[in-house]
Amino acid sequence: MIRIAKGWLRETSLNFNPEMLSFLAHRITGLGVVLFLFGHMFSLGTRMLGPDAFNKTMRAYDSSLFHFFEWILFIACVFHGLNGLRIIAVDILSLTRKQRELTFWVVAVTAVLAAAAMLFFFPTVRDAVTF
């Protein structure tokens, strides 16, 4: 694992550009989503211990810290999905020369959706914003 991380860092330092950072972020968000799925299965597994254990687990997750982590998970999923679509578009539609522009749009759309999602993940933000 450390050898892989050193390889990523070496490759990033040799080819430092937005697309390389996008590649690293794509890998990291993918690993993060997989790790979340294991935690999610563990949480749902408490249902097998009875309704009280499950309800206790769910109450523990209803905190500002876990709302923040849910928001981070949302950002990771949005970025990973949009970046995956960018990779598909570059490969299938031969948009190699447009990679930098497409990477910018992936990051921009992710940032806009992350800002909008704050209204849903953080009740205090939603209460503070008036429309």
C-alpha positions in Angstrom: 0.0 0.0 0.0 2.8 2.4 0.8 4.6 1.5 -2.4 1.4 2.4 -4.3 1.1 5.7 -2.5 4.7 6.5 -3.2 4.1 5.7 -6.9 1.1 8.0 -7.0 3.1 10.8 -5.4 6.0 10.3 -7.8 3.8 10.2 -10.8 1.9 13.3 -9.6 5.1 15.2 -9.1 6.4 14.3 -12.5 3.2 15.1 -14.4 1.7 17.8 -12.2 -1.4 19.1 -13.9 -5.2 19.3 -13.2 -5.9 16.1 -14.9 -3.4 14.2 -12.8 -5.0 15.7 -9.6 -8.4 14.7 -11.0 -7.0 11.1 -11.5 -5.8 11.0 -7.9 -9.1 12.5 -6.6 -11.0 9.9 -8.6 -9.1 7.1 -7.0 -9.4 8.5 -3.5 -13.1 9.2 -3.8 -13.6 5.7 -5.1 -11.8 4.2 -2.2 -13.7 6.4 0.2 -17.1 5.3 -1.2 -16.0 1.6 -0.9 -14.9 2.2 2.7 -18.3 3.9 3.4 -20.1 0.9 2.1 -18.4 -1.4 4.6 -19.4 1.0 7.4 -22.9 1.2 6.0 -23.3 -2.6 6.0 -22.1 -2.7 9.6 -24.7 -0.1 10.6 -27.4 -2.0 8.8 -26.2 -5.2 10.4 -27.1 -3.9 13.8 -30.7 -4.5 12.7 -30.0 -8.2 13.2 -29.3 -7.4 16.9 -32.8 -6.1 17.4 -34.7 -2.9 16.9 -33.3 -1.3 20.0 -29.7 -1.7 18.8 -30.6 -0.4 15.4 -32.4 2.6 16.8 -29.4 3.4 19.1 -27.1 3.2 16.2 -29.3 5.5 14.1 -29.6 8.0 17.0 -25.8 8.1 17.2 -25.6 9.1 13.6 -27.9 12.0 14.0 -25.2 14.5 15.0 -23.5 17.4 13.4 -20.3 15.4 12.9 -22.1 12.7 11.0 -24.1 15.2 8.9 -20.7 16.7 8.0 -19.4 13.2 6.9 -22.6 12.6 4.9 -22.0 15.9 3.1 -18.4 14.8 2.4 -19.7 11.5 1.1 -22.1 13.4 -1.1 -19.3 15.5 -2.5 -17.2 12.4 -3.1 -20.0 10.6 -4.9 -20.8 13.6 -7.1 -17.2 14.2 -8.1 -16.5 10.5 -8.7 -19.6 10.2 -10.9 -19.0 13.3 -12.9 -15.3 12.6 -13.3 -16.2 9.1 -14.4 -18.5 10.6 -17.1 -15.7 12.9 -18.1 -13.3 10.0 -18.5 -15.9 8.1 -20.6 -16.5 11.2 -22.8 -12.8 11.7 -23.3 -12.3 8.1 -24.3 -15.4 7.5 -26.4 -15.7 10.9 -28.0 -12.0 11.5 -28.5 -12.0 14.7 -26.4 -8.4 14.5 -25.3 -7.7 18.1 -26.1 -10.7 19.2 -24.0 -9.6 17.4 -20.8 -8.6 20.5 -18.9 -11.8 22.3 -19.7 -13.9 19.2 -18.8 -12.0 18.8 -15.6 -12.8 22.4 -14.7 -16.5 21.8 -15.4 -16.5 18.7 -13.2 -15.0 20.6 -10.3 -17.3 23.6 -10.9 -20.5 21.5 -10.9 -19.3 19.5 -7.9 -18.7 22.8 -6.0 -22.1 24.2 -6.9 -23.9 21.0 -5.9 -21.8 20.8 -2.7 -22.8 24.3 -1.8 -26.5 23.6 -2.5 -26.4 20.4 -0.6 -25.4 22.2 2.6 -29.0 23.3 2.8 -30.0 19.6 3.2 -27.2 18.2 5.3 -27.0 21.1 7.8 -30.3 22.2 9.4 -28.6 25.3 10.9 -27.5 26.5 7.5 -31.0 25.9 6.1 -32.5 27.8 8.9 -30.1 30.7 8.5 -30.8 31.1 4.7 -33.9 33.0 3.8 -35.4 32.9 0.3 
